[in-house]
Amino acid sequence: MQREGRPMRGVALVAAATLLFASGDTLGKHLAMLYAAPLILSARYVINLVLVAVTMGPRHRSAVWHTQRTGLVVLRGLFLATATITMLLALRVMPVAETVAIIYITPVLLMLASGPILNEKVSLIGWLCAGLGFAGVLLIARPGSGLDAWGVALALLNAVLGTGYHLLTRILTRTETTMALMFHTALVGTVVSVSLTLVLGLQSLPTLPDAAMILAYGTLATVGHLLLTTAYREAPAATLAPVNYLHIAFATVLGWLAFAQIPDALAFAGMGLIAAAGLLAAWRASR
């Protein structure tokens, strides 16, 4: 008999996950200004891979890595690995709040891409979401905002890669198990980040405090995703989708506390438009 979900528990778990993600973004920005992105991400993916292997391997054995569409599964992992690299590179030159807000255009891009790729009709409300989302990005990254143009481009590239990752997730969940997708995502990310670290070499070894922070960064991301996965067992996606936008609020507060960076009024307006677009898209999906 299936256990009844607990919506408020799901909401609390998503809120906690977004706080961990925002903390990881803030810590990642600090580390990205000191060390190469692949080195920082190696900790994240190695921790993730070990956790998946230890918790699922003994019980499920070969089912953990068995896939039917291996090429697409690997491509999905590459999308996410590349996206995480672009995120750190963007954070190196961008404020945390604006970077996080821009990547939240992903749900709108996903809705638009689902039309031609998954044969899903984009309604008038869908196009309104797109308009609001893109207007929000333009307000944040407008000329004269003082944001680094390369950083804005990296944040937008992250959103595009995230859209590809989510599209492949929707396609692959029809044939692949969740644990296999988790395992291969961690494996591909580990191979990519560790390989890049070995190729690029270590410009300098992390100090002991920095090494602890790198491990903390990997732990925050891993635990955050575990909480998020657990949350969606407790409540419907339409209920939890709005809570995800706490990520922007947490990122704004932590970016201010850690780096004394606070968005201006127009950037706040842009964040509001992006959040409104995402919430409207979530409402449309629930309908």
C-alpha positions in Angstrom: 0.0 0.0 0.0 1.4 3.4 -1.0 2.2 5.8 1.8 0.1 9.0 1.8 2.2 12.1 1.1 2.7 14.9 3.6 2.6 18.2 1.6 3.8 20.5 4.4 6.8 18.1 4.9 7.5 18.4 1.2 7.4 22.2 1.3 9.8 22.2 4.3 12.2 19.9 2.5 12.2 22.0 -0.6 12.8 25.2 1.5 15.7 23.4 3.2 17.1 22.2 -0.1 17.0 25.7 -1.6 18.8 27.1 1.4 21.5 24.5 0.9 21.7 25.3 -2.8 22.0 29.0 -2.1 24.7 28.3 0.6 26.5 26.2 -2.0 26.3 28.9 -4.6 27.7 31.5 -2.1 30.5 29.1 -1.1 31.1 28.2 -4.7 31.6 31.9 -5.6 34.3 32.2 -2.9 36.1 29.1 -4.0 35.8 29.9 -7.8 37.7 33.1 -7.2 40.6 31.0 -5.7 40.6 27.7 -7.6 39.7 26.1 -11.0 36.1 25.1 -11.4 36.8 21.4 -12.2 38.7 21.0 -8.9 35.8 22.3 -6.9 33.3 20.2 -8.8 35.4 17.1 -8.4 34.5 17.1 -4.7 30.8 17.5 -5.5 30.6 14.6 -7.9 32.9 12.2 -6.1 30.8 12.7 -2.9 27.6 12.2 -5.0 29.0 9.0 -6.7 30.2 7.5 -3.5 26.8 8.1 -1.8 24.8 6.6 -4.6 27.1 3.6 -4.9 27.2 2.9 -1.1 23.4 3.4 -0.5 22.1 1.7 -3.7 24.8 -0.7 -4.9 24.7 -3.4 -2.2 20.9 -3.8 -2.6 20.3 -3.3 -6.3 23.7 -4.3 -7.7 23.9 -4.3 -11.5 20.5 -2.5 -11.7 22.2 0.6 -10.4 24.1 1.1 -13.7 21.9 -0.8 -16.1 20.5 1.4 -18.8 18.6 0.9 -22.1 19.5 4.2 -23.8 23.0 4.6 -22.6 24.0 7.3 -25.2 21.2 9.6 -24.1 21.9 8.9 -20.4 25.5 9.9 -20.8 24.5 13.0 -22.8 22.2 14.0 -20.0 25.1 13.7 -17.5 27.3 15.8 -19.8 24.7 18.5 -20.0 24.6 18.7 -16.2 28.4 18.5 -15.7 28.9 21.3 -18.2 26.1 23.3 -16.6 27.7 23.1 -13.2 31.0 24.3 -14.7 29.3 27.3 -16.3 27.6 28.1 -13.0 30.9 28.3 -11.1 32.5 30.4 -13.9 29.5 32.8 -13.9 29.7 33.1 -10.1 33.3 34.0 -10.3 32.5 37.3 -12.0 28.8 37.8 -11.1 26.8 38.5 -7.9 25.1 35.4 -6.5 21.6 36.8 -6.6 21.6 37.9 -10.2 23.3 34.7 -11.3 20.8 32.5 -9.6 17.9 34.6 -10.9 19.0 34.3 -14.5 19.2 30.5 -14.4 15.6 30.4 -13.2 14.6 31.2 -16.8 15.1 27.4 -17.3 11.5 26.4 -16.6 10.3 28.8 -19.3 12.9 27.6 -21.8 11.8 24.0 -21.0 8.2 24.8 -21.7 9.1 26.4 -25.0 11.4 23.6 -26.0 8.8 20.9 -25.1 6.7 22.2 -28.0 8.9 21.2 -31.0 10.8 18.4 -29.2 8.0 16.6 -27.2 5.1 17.8 -29.4 3.5 19.7 -26.6 1.4 22.7 -27.5 2.5 26.0 -26.1 -0.6 28.0 -25.1 -1.1 31.7 -24.9 -0.3 31.6 -21.2 3.0 29.8 -22.1 4.0 32.6 -24.4 3.1 35.1 -21.6 5.4 33.2 -19.3 8.2 33.4 -21.9 7.7 37.2 -22.3 7.7 37.8 -18.6 10.8 35.6 -18.1 12.8 37.2 -20.9 11.8 40.7 -19.8 13.1 39.8 -16.3 16.5 38.7 -17.7 16.7 41.9 -19.7 16.1 44.0 -16.6 18.8 42.2 -14.7 21.3 42.2 -17.5 20.4 45.6 -19.0 23.1 47.9 -20.3 24.4 49.9 -17.4 23.6 47.3 -14.8 27.3 46.8 -14.2 27.2 43.0 -14.6 30.0 41.2 -16.4 28.8 40.4 -20.0 30.7 37.2 -20.0 29.2 36.2 -16.7 25.7 36.9 -18.0 26.4 34.8 -21.1 27.6 31.9 -18.9 24.5 32.1 -16.7 22.3 32.0 -19.9 24.3 29.1 -21.2 23.7 27.3 -17.9 20.0 27.8 -18.4 20.2 26.4 -21.9 22.2 23.4 -20.7 19.7 22.9 -17.8 16.9 22.9 -20.3 18.6 20.1 -22.2 19.2 18.2 -19.0 15.5 18.4 -18.0 14.2 17.5 -21.5 16.4 14.4 -21.5 15.2 13.6 -18.0 11.6 13.7 -19.2 12.4 11.5 -22.1 14.5 9.0 -20.2 12.2 8.4 -17.3 10.0 6.4 -19.7 12.7 3.7 -20.1 15.3 4.2 -17.3 15.2 3.8 -13.5 15.7 6.8 -11.2 18.7 5.2 -9.5 20.4 4.4 -12.9 19.9 8.1 -13.9 21.4 9.2 -10.5 24.3 6.9 -10.8 25.3 7.8 -14.3 24.8 11.5 -13.6 27.3 11.2 -10.7 29.6 9.0 -12.7 29.8 11.3 -15.8 30.2 14.4 -13.6 33.1 12.7 -11.7 34.8 11.6 -14.9 34.5 15.0 -16.5 35.5 17.1 -13.5 38.4 14.8 -12.4 39.7 14.5 -16.0 39.7 18.3 -16.5 41.4 18.7 -13.1 44.2 16.3 -14.2 44.5 17.9 -17.7 44.6 21.5 -16.4 46.7 20.6 -13.4 46.7 22.2 -10.0 47.9 25.8 -10.0 48.0 25.7 -6.2 47.0 23.1 -3.6 44.1 24.1 -1.5 44.9 25.1 2.1 43.4 22.9 4.8 40.5 25.4 5.5 39.8 25.7 1.7 39.9 21.9 1.3 37.3 21.7 4.0 35.2 24.3 2.2 35.5 22.4 -1.1 34.2 19.2 0.7 31.5 21.3 2.3 30.5 22.6 -1.2 30.1 19.1 -2.5 28.2 18.0 0.6 25.7 20.9 0.4 24.9 20.1 -3.3 24.5 16.4 -2.6 22.3 16.7 0.5 20.3 19.4 -1.2 19.4 17.1 -4.1 18.6 14.3 -1.7 16.2 16.6 0.1 14.6 17.7 -3.1 14.1 14.2 -4.3 12.5 13.2 -1.0 10.2 16.3 -1.2 8.7 15.1 -4.5 7.6 11.9 -2.8 5.7 13.9 -0.3 3.8 16.4 -2.5 2.9 17.0 -6.1 5.3 19.0 -8.3 2.7 21.8 -8.8 2.6 22.3 -5.0 6.4 22.4 -4.6 7.4 24.4 -7.8 6.7 27.8 -6.2 8.8 27.0 -3.2 11.9 26.5 -5.4 11.9 30.3 -5.9 13.1 30.7 -2.3 16.5 29.9 -3.9 16.6 33.4 -5.3 15.6 35.0 -1.9 18.2 33.0 0.0 20.9 33.7 -2.7 20.1 37.5 -2.4 20.5 37.5 1.4 23.6 35.3 1.5 25.2 37.2 -1.4 24.7 40.4 0.6 26.0 38.9 3.9 29.1 37.3 2.3 30.1 39.8 -0.4 28.1 43.0 0.4 26.4 42.6 -3.1 22.7 43.7 -3.3 20.7 44.0 -6.5 19.4 47.4 -7.5 15.7 48.2 -7.9 15.5 47.2 -11.5 17.3 43.9 -10.9 14.8 43.1 -8.1 12.0 43.9 -10.6 13.6 41.5 -13.1 13.9 38.8 -10.4 10.2 39.3 -9.7 9.3 38.9 -13.4 11.3 35.7 -13.7 9.7 34.3 -10.5 6.2 35.3 -11.8 7.0 33.5 -15.1 8.1 30.4 -13.3 5.1 30.4 -11.0 2.7 30.9 -13.9 4.3 28.1 -15.8 3.9 25.8 -12.8 0.3 26.8 -12.5 -0.2 26.0 -16.2 1.4 22.6 -15.8 -0.8 21.8 -12.8 -3.9 22.7 -14.9 
